[in-house]
Amino acid sequence: MSDIGVTLTQETVGINARHALVLTQSLFFSSLLICFVINHTPTAELDGISFYGVYGPTILILIAGFTIAAAGLWRTAQYFALTGAPVFSVVGLRILSLGLFALLLSPFNRGTFLDWAHMVTGVTMSLIQLGIVILILRMRRSALSLTGFAIQLLGGIIGALSLPDWNFNYLLQGETLFEIGFGLCLIQWTFEIQSRQ
């Protein structure tokens, strides 16, 4: 039942969730691409996506991208809640939505406390994303979801290796791959929803 009293079919919910995800994820990655075109220096590679939240010319672009992504994740959580999706995925998507704003409000370059707050928020969000994907894979495996999971794992490994001071400065690439993999898995779940007639 939707919030306006109309009963939605699983097919409609799946299609609506997919449209929300594809649109908002496309806009998020477009904003990230614009940020990358503006600055793709080694500093951006070292500091990751968060660099664009503290670099003057890209701050507003990243804020817009994060806001759009947060709205898409929140809306997707609402759709998932209508389908009997695991509670962790619904709550997790809402936490991720709010976490994007927490990342923006804790600039990593403004002292030790904010740096640690930013890192803890980012790692927590990554673990939640990984948990959601594992739940999705337990319910339905497909070529798209397994590909998304592989991309997410590759990005996670690259990101994790980039965090310590080991002169492996590919955090931006790792985070981007991780988010692409996560998005693919969420989109795959919308097909699962649609097929549950």
N, C-alpha and C positions, 0 to 999 in steps of 0.2 A: 504494500500500500504506500503510495507516495504521500508527500506532505500536503497535497491538495485533495486527498480523498479518492484518487483514481488508482485502481489496481494496475500494476505494471507486470507484464509477463517477463519471464527470465530472459527471453530473447531481446525485449526492449531494454531491459536493464543492462544486458551485456553490450548491446550496441551503444547505448548512451554512455556507459562507462568507458568504452573504447574511444568514442568520439572525444570525451573530456580528456582522456589520457593523451591521445595522439595530438590533439590541439595544444594542450598546455605543455607537454613535453617538447613538442616541436618549437614552440615559442621560447621555452627555457633554453634549449640547445642553440637556438638562433641568437639569443642574447649572449650566450657563452661564446659563440663563434665571433660575434661582433667584438666582444672584449678581447678575444684572442687576436683578431686582426689589428686592434688598436695597440696591443702590447703582447708580444710573444717572446719576450726576452728570457734569459736564464733565470731571472728573479721570479717571473711568473711560473716557470717550470718548477722552481724550488718551493715556492709558497703555495702552489696549487690554486684551485678555484677561488679560495679566500683572498688571494692577492687582489683580485678585481673588486673586492669589497673595501679595500683600503687605498687603492690607486685612484687618484682624483678623477681622471677622465672616464673611468669605467664604473664608478660607484653607483650612479643612478641606473645604469644599464643592468648591473647585477641585482640591484634592489628590485627592479622591474621583473627580471627573470625569476628571481626567488619568489616574488609575490605571486606571479603567474603559476609557478610550479606548486607553491603551497596551496593555492586555490584548487588546482587540479587534483592534488593528493587528497585534500579534504573532501572534495566532491566525489572522488573515487571511493573513499572510505564510506560515504553515504550510500553509494550504489552497492558496494560490497556487503554492507550491513543488511541490505534487502535480500541477499542471496543465500544466506547461511554460510558465508565464508568464515574461516576461522576467526574467532574474536581477536586473537593477537594481530591478525592482518589489518582488521578495521581500526583497532586502537593504535597499532603501530603506524599506520598511514597518518592518523591524526597527530601523533607525536612527531613524526617527520615533518609534517606541515608546520607545526609550531617551532620545531628545531631549526628550520631554515631562518626564521627570524632571530632565534637565539644566536645563530652563527653571525648574523649581521650585527647584532648588539654586543658582540664580544670580539672586537677587532684584535687579532693576534699580535699586532705590533704596538700595542698600547700598555705594555708592562706584563710582568710575570703572571699576575692573577688572571687577566683577560686572555693571555696566551693559553694558560692551562684550562680555563673555562671553555675556550674555543676548541682545544684539542679533545677534551673530555666529551663535549657535545658532538663533535664530528665522529669520534670513534663510536660513541653510543648509537648515533644515527646509523652508522655503517653496520653495526651488529644487528640493529633492528631490521634494516633492509635485508641483510643476509638471512635472518630468521624468517621473514616474510617469504622470501624466495624458496627457502627450504620447505616451508608449508605448502607453497604452490606446487613444487615438484612432487611432494608426497601425494598430492591429490590428482595431479595430471602431468605426465611427462610428454613433451612433444619435441620436435626438432627445434622449434623456436624457443621454448623454455629452456632446453638444455644448452642451446647456443647462448642464450642470455645469461644463464648461470656460468658458463665457461668464460664469457666476456667479463662478467662481474668478478669472478675469482681472479682472472688475470689482472684486472684493474686493481683489485684489493691487494694482490701480492706486490704489484709495482708500487702502489701507494704505501704499503707497509714498509717496503725496503727503502722508500724515499724519506720516511720520517726521521730515522736516526741520521746522524752526521757521517754518512758513509760515502759522500761524494757521488751518490746515485740520485740525481736531481730530476726525477720524472713524476713528481707528485701530481702535476696538472694532468698529464696523460693518464696516470693511474686512476685518479678521481673521475675523469671524464669517461673512461672505459667502464668503471664501476657503475656509474649512473646510467650509461647506455644499456648495460646488461640488466640492471634493475628495471628500467623502463620496458625492455623487451619482455621480461617475465610478467610484469603487471599486465601488459597488453595481451599476452597469451592467456592470462586468467580470465580476461573478458570473453574469450572464445569458449572457455570452459563454462562460464556462466550461461552463455547463449545456448550451448548444447544441452543444458539441463532442462529439457522440456517436461 
